[in-house]
Amino acid sequence: MKTYMNTNLEALKRLIFSVASAILITALSCTALQADEWNGPSDWAKFDVAERRAMWVWNPIPTEGGKEENRSWDGDRNVSERFYQNYKGSMDLFFDFCENKSIRVLYMSCGSYQWTDYSSGGLDYAEEYMIPFLEEANARGIQVWYMYVLNDDRDSATLVKNTNQIITIAKAVHNFNQEFPSCRFAGIHCDQEPNDTSVYTGLLENTKRAYDWIEESGSDLLTSQALRPAWRNASITFNGETKVMNQHMQDWLHHSALMAYNSNANKVYDWAKLVIDYADSIGRSAAIGSEVANLNGAWDGSENETWYGKLVNENAATRFQVSSSSPVTWEDMMHTTVDKFKDNPSFDRMAIHSYGEYFWHWFRKQPRDYLLELEGGEYVSSAINPDKVDLTVDALPLFGHKPVPFDNRHPVVVTGEDRYVFDSDRKDGEMVELDGSGSTDDFGISEYVWSIDGEEIARGAKATVFLADGTHEITLTLTDTGGLSLSRGVTISVMPAGEVLFSEDFETATPGFDQLDPAKGWVQVGSNQPEHVGIGDYGPDGSQAVSLSAKKGWIYKAIDTSGWESIMVSFDLRLEGYANEKNLVCKYSKTGLTESKHWTTVKAFDSTHTEYDRYTLVLPAAAANNPNFIFNFHSVGNDGVKTDISFIDNIVLTGVRMEGYDHGSGSDESHMQVVGAEFSLTGSGGTSGANDSVTLKWGSAVSGSYSIWSSVDLINWTEEVSDIPSAGEMTAQEFTPSQVASDKRFFQIREN
């Protein structure tokens, strides 16, 4: 069995350092000590603590949303959109913060990997982003542990039923390290600390299997686990031995991190001693963690599990001061814990929980909010240029893999967002431009290769290829002049030419509030407050558009999509206002019901959409072939605030004919679905009668010749106007119907 005791030389170095430090501390005043560590009162003031620290990281890349949304990458599992937003600037902000605050070790949640299929044997999701991240960490001397939460409910019995979860993750991370040794993880760190004693054996068996595999296979991967404080009192029998849970866990870990979350310094020392002493006795390593988040009111006694309250109450001059007057400060506790245990061979370092909360203590805002306040919402490291510490100068030796900076880094592959392309000529397929010109490399890129399922389809930074209708997973592989290669995929869906099911440009509506044309079937919600829905010349080209404001501005429209699939809605949109995480939401209902619980959000647009742009949303399958389909646009602004306004124009809903469904095209007894139909009746003396005329405005997505038919009973039809050419534009046609026996009339547009 391999052990990970520090060598005698490392212990001697620690002893020499501790003696030297003791002499230095005696010689200097408390103020001088503070000045050595901390060069200012707040924000980007450098904090140069000799014993570099660790940090739990749930969100190194700030995302959409506020504190709750920023808590983890996988909060809604919409990883690809959230994790990579503003990636480069956010990454630089994170690493600059680590170097400015003496953070050298990261237990980093890899939510973007977490929901992948580990059984494939690798981390097959978004490696193209994690590799530059890990390479940057290496370059700055930062060690990264792959942190995970198991794929089940937090205290679920599946921990007992599935005891191969951690070993599967360990093998996947090991394979990643083998494939990319220049940007490897130091180990895997489990953040699952159940409080349900019935699943303790399941967690232990999971942990033991991974540990045994590493020991037997010769892998240099390390295992780690966050230790729950309550486990120090939880006695359990496992593997033939009865002892406390923390000791059982440490038996099958190379490293652990005690969650010593308590605002009483003496309790922190006492809890830490139990873990450190046991780690010493079995040749393991342990870090001691501290909580700085605002837990007030979270549960009974939660305020005693964090230093948040004491940190907030300290002023700028003392907030991170060491040896301050009573009561003890958080920094007093952190330094004293190091002093108590730094000569123990197993002691790793102090750890802070977590990035967002620790960032808040310096900047009084979350990382995302800090970013949004910068010019253009973009962090530029060279412009801010914070003071940095050299993280490789560390009074505590790293446990496990030590980052080694290297000359050549992998290319940064940029392929653009996944997108939809429309078949323009209805001949199954479309020419599509591939663009990887935004890719970069420190040495220079020597080769661009585009492929599908391993088969090369093109070369070059930009390439034009023919893609058949359907969805295509395309891979761009870059090779730099130093020989390193990296790939990234992009999904391009070529959509069959859709036919317009409904269109609205708001040109026939009367300007003002509550003036939607009822002939178009729009329903306005909150009609007792009509000022929230208005019509005016707000469109992208000065044309009429609809405005939805505050919280009550929303409209919806029912469309029978029976016989149609691949339902998409396109529209022009811009927003004004919408601070504090408010937005404009496009939703749909598949049940024909409009209560809030029946709406499904397709996409939300926030305050960054300040200029008109055209958006196309592909609706879920439930929208297809559905007589009860309804879609809506809803302003979710601040209630009563008229400055939160969304402007929407040129709404088009399209669909593709379903195979085997008879739409009746080309038959005298059939009809096309009327597209964007509007009509008005003008009778003699303002009453219905034989002299009524009809103005019918309509359009077809298919070029051809059409005719207008009318009926009073949907059985007997009469042709009213023949041979009308149409090529997608809206066509206005006035005529007098021949059938006047009823006030009720039905109209069809038929393809000749």
Secondary structure, 3 states (H helix, E strand, C coil): CCCCCCCHHHHHHHHHHHHHHHHHHHHCCHHHHHHHHECCCCCCCCECCCCCEEEEECCCCCCCCCHHHHCCCCCCCCHHHHHCCCHHHHHHHHHHHHHHCCEEEEEEECHHHHCCCHHHCCCCCCHHHHHHHHHHHHHCCCEEEEEECCCCCCCCCHHHHCCCHHHHHHHHHHHHHHHCHHHCCCEEEECCCCCCHHHHHHHHHHHHHHHHHHHHHCCCCEEEEEECHHHHHCEEEECCEEEEHHHHHHHCCCEEEEECCCCCHHHHHHHHHHHHHHHHHHCCEEEEEEECCCCCCCCCCHHHHCCHHHHHHCCCCCCCCCCCCCCCCHHHHHHHHHHHHCCCCCEEEEEEECHHHHHHHHHCCCHHHHHHHCHHHCCCHHHHCCCCCCCCCCCCCCCCCCCCCCCCCCCECCCCCCEEEECCCCCCCEEEEEECCCCECCCCEEEEEEEECCEEEEECCEEEEEECCEEEEEEEEEEECCCCEEEEEEEEEEECCCEEEEEECCCCCCCEECCCCHHHCEEEECCCCHHHEEEECCCCCCCCEEEEECCCCEEEEECCCCCEEEEEEEEEEEEECCCCCCEEEEEEECCCCCCHHHCEEEEEECCCCCCCEEEEEECCHHHCCCCCCEEEEEEECCCCCCCCEEEEEEEEEEEEECCCCCCCCCCCCCCECCCCCEEEEECHHHCCCCCCEEEEEECCCCCEEEEEEEECCCCCCEEEEEEEEECCCCEEEEECCCCCCCCCCEEEEEEC
